[in-house]
Amino acid sequence: MRSIAFADFLIGLGILFVLEGLLFAASPAWMRRAMQSAMATPDNILRIVGIGSAVVGLVLIWFVRR
């Protein structure tokens, strides 16, 4: 039997794929430029943005679940 947390994880992953797919379908040229920009960005900046995004996501989940 799957836990509720695992089901929520799969729902979140599904939403991520839907949003990413919509962005690529709506504007592939913009997504290509965004990826090129990410390739040119230093690792430390990408790391800081990634950690910040993860923290914001966890806080959002905490507020929704509270």
ROSE-4610 file (N, C-alpha, C; in Angstrom, 1 decimal, always signed):
// ROSE-4610
residu = [M/M/M/R/R/R/S/S/S/I/I/I/A/A/A/F/F/F/A/A/A/D/D/D/F/F/F/L/L/L/I/I/I/G/G/G/L/L/L/G/G/G/I/I/I/L/L/L/F/F/F/V/V/V/L/L/L/E/E/E/G/G/G/L/L/L/L/L/L/F/F/F/A/A/A/A/A/A/S/S/S/P/P/P/A/A/A/W/W/W/M/M/M/R/R/R/R/R/R/A/A/A/M/M/M/Q/Q/Q/S/S/S/A/A/A/M/M/M/A/A/A/T/T/T/P/P/P/D/D/D/N/N/N/I/I/I/L/L/L/R/R/R/I/I/I/V/V/V/G/G/G/I/I/I/G/G/G/S/S/S/A/A/A/V/V/V/V/V/V/G/G/G/L/L/L/V/V/V/L/L/L/I/I/I/W/W/W/F/F/F/V/V/V/R/R/R/R/R/R]
num = [1/1/1/2/2/2/3/3/3/4/4/4/5/5/5/6/6/6/7/7/7/8/8/8/9/9/9/10/10/10/11/11/11/12/12/12/13/13/13/14/14/14/15/15/15/16/16/16/17/17/17/18/18/18/19/19/19/20/20/20/21/21/21/22/22/22/23/23/23/24/24/24/25/25/25/26/26/26/27/27/27/28/28/28/29/29/29/30/30/30/31/31/31/32/32/32/33/33/33/34/34/34/35/35/35/36/36/36/37/37/37/38/38/38/39/39/39/40/40/40/41/41/41/42/42/42/43/43/43/44/44/44/45/45/45/46/46/46/47/47/47/48/48/48/49/49/49/50/50/50/51/51/51/52/52/52/53/53/53/54/54/54/55/55/55/56/56/56/57/57/57/58/58/58/59/59/59/60/60/60/61/61/61/62/62/62/63/63/63/64/64/64/65/65/65/66/66/66]
x = [+0.8/+0.0/+0.9/+0.6/+1.3/+0.9/+1.8/+1.5/+0.9/+0.3/-0.3/+0.9/+2.0/+3.1/+3.7/+3.7/+4.2/+3.2/+2.0/+1.0/+1.1/+1.2/+1.4/+2.7/+3.7/+5.0/+4.7/+4.0/+3.8/+2.9/+1.9/+1.1/+1.9/+2.8/+3.7/+4.6/+5.1/+6.0/+5.2/+3.9/+3.1/+2.8/+2.5/+2.3/+3.5/+4.7/+6.0/+6.1/+5.8/+5.9/+4.9/+3.7/+2.7/+3.1/+3.6/+4.0/+5.2/+6.2/+7.3/+6.9/+6.1/+5.6/+4.9/+4.0/+3.3/+4.3/+5.3/+6.3/+7.0/+7.4/+8.1/+7.2/+5.9/+4.9/+4.5/+4.4/+4.0/+5.1/+6.3/+7.4/+8.7/+8.9/+10.2/+11.4/+11.3/+12.4/+12.8/+11.8/+12.1/+12.8/+12.3/+12.9/+14.3/+14.6/+15.9/+16.9/+16.4/+17.2/+17.4/+16.4/+16.5/+17.6/+17.6/+18.6/+20.0/+20.1/+21.4/+21.9/+21.0/+21.3/+21.8/+21.1/+21.5/+22.9/+23.2/+24.5/+25.6/+25.3/+26.3/+26.4/+25.5/+25.4/+26.4/+27.2/+28.2/+27.5/+28.2/+27.6/+27.1/+27.9/+27.5/+26.1/+25.9/+24.6/+23.5/+23.7/+22.7/+22.4/+23.4/+23.3/+22.4/+22.7/+22.0/+20.5/+20.3/+18.9/+18.2/+18.9/+18.3/+17.9/+18.8/+18.6/+17.4/+17.4/+16.4/+15.0/+15.0/+13.7/+13.2/+14.1/+13.8/+13.2/+13.8/+13.3/+12.0/+11.8/+10.4/+9.4/+9.7/+8.8/+8.5/+9.4/+9.2/+8.3/+8.6/+7.7/+6.3/+6.1/+4.8/+4.1/+4.7/+4.1/+3.8/+4.7/+4.4/+3.1/+3.0/+1.8/+0.6/+0.6/-0.6/-1.0/+0.0/-0.3/-0.6/-0.3/-0.6/-2.0]
y = [-1.2/+0.0/+1.2/+2.2/+3.4/+4.4/+5.2/+6.2/+7.4/+8.2/+9.5/+10.4/+10.4/+11.2/+10.8/+9.6/+9.1/+9.5/+9.4/+9.8/+11.3/+12.1/+13.5/+13.8/+13.1/+13.2/+13.0/+11.9/+11.6/+12.6/+13.1/+14.2/+15.4/+15.8/+17.0/+16.8/+15.5/+15.2/+15.3/+14.9/+15.0/+16.4/+17.2/+18.7/+19.3/+18.9/+19.5/+19.1/+17.9/+17.4/+18.2/+18.4/+19.1/+20.5/+21.2/+22.6/+22.7/+21.8/+21.9/+21.6/+20.6/+20.3/+21.5/+22.1/+23.3/+24.4/+24.6/+25.7/+25.3/+24.1/+23.7/+23.8/+23.4/+23.4/+24.8/+25.7/+27.1/+27.9/+27.7/+28.6/+27.9/+27.0/+26.2/+27.1/+28.2/+29.1/+29.8/+30.2/+30.8/+29.8/+28.6/+27.5/+27.3/+27.3/+27.0/+28.2/+29.4/+30.5/+30.4/+30.0/+29.9/+28.8/+27.7/+26.7/+27.2/+27.9/+28.5/+29.5/+30.2/+31.2/+30.4/+29.3/+28.5/+27.9/+27.5/+26.9/+28.0/+29.3/+30.3/+30.9/+30.4/+30.9/+30.1/+30.8/+30.1/+29.1/+28.0/+26.9/+27.4/+28.4/+28.8/+29.6/+30.3/+31.0/+30.0/+29.0/+28.0/+27.2/+27.0/+26.3/+27.1/+28.4/+29.3/+29.3/+29.5/+29.6/+28.2/+27.1/+25.8/+25.6/+26.0/+25.8/+26.8/+28.0/+28.9/+28.4/+27.9/+27.3/+26.1/+25.3/+24.1/+24.6/+25.6/+26.1/+26.8/+27.5/+28.1/+27.0/+26.0/+24.9/+24.2/+24.0/+23.3/+24.2/+25.5/+26.4/+26.4/+26.4/+26.4/+25.1/+24.0/+22.7/+22.7/+23.3/+23.3/+24.2/+25.3/+26.2/+25.5/+24.8/+24.1/+23.0/+22.2/+21.1/+21.4/+22.6/+23.0/+23.2]
z = [+0.0/+0.0/+0.0/-0.9/-0.9/+0.1/+0.6/+1.6/+0.9/+1.7/+1.2/+0.7/+1.5/+1.1/-0.3/-0.5/-1.8/-3.0/-2.7/-3.7/-4.0/-2.9/-3.1/-3.9/-3.6/-4.4/-5.9/-6.2/-7.6/-8.2/-7.5/-8.0/-8.3/-7.4/-7.6/-8.8/-9.0/-10.1/-11.4/-11.4/-12.6/-12.9/-11.9/-12.2/-12.8/-12.3/-12.8/-14.3/-14.7/-16.1/-16.9/-16.4/-17.2/-17.5/-16.4/-16.6/-17.5/-17.4/-18.2/-19.7/-19.9/-21.2/-21.8/-21.1/-21.6/-22.0/-21.2/-21.5/-22.8/-23.0/-24.2/-25.4/-25.2/-26.3/-26.7/-25.7/-26.0/-26.6/-26.2/-26.7/-26.7/-27.7/-27.7/-27.9/-28.6/-28.8/-27.5/-26.7/-25.4/-24.5/-24.5/-23.6/-24.0/-25.3/-25.8/-25.3/-25.4/-24.9/-23.4/-22.7/-21.2/-20.9/-21.6/-21.4/-21.7/-22.8/-23.2/-22.1/-21.6/-20.5/-19.3/-18.9/-17.8/-18.0/-19.2/-19.5/-19.3/-19.5/-19.4/-18.0/-17.1/-15.7/-14.9/-14.0/-13.2/-12.2/-11.9/-11.1/-9.7/-9.1/-7.7/-7.8/-8.8/-9.0/-9.2/-10.0/-10.2/-8.9/-8.2/-6.9/-5.9/-5.8/-4.9/-5.3/-6.6/-7.1/-6.9/-7.1/-6.8/-5.4/-4.5/-3.0/-2.6/-3.1/-2.8/-3.3/-4.5/-5.0/-4.2/-3.8/-2.9/-1.6/-1.0/+0.3/+0.1/-0.9/-1.2/-1.4/-2.1/-2.3/-1.0/-0.2/+1.1/+2.0/+2.0/+2.8/+2.3/+1.0/+0.4/+0.8/+0.7/+1.1/+2.5/+3.4/+4.8/+5.1/+4.4/+4.6/+4.2/+3.1/+2.5/+3.5/+4.0/+4.8/+6.2/+6.7/+8.0/+8.4]
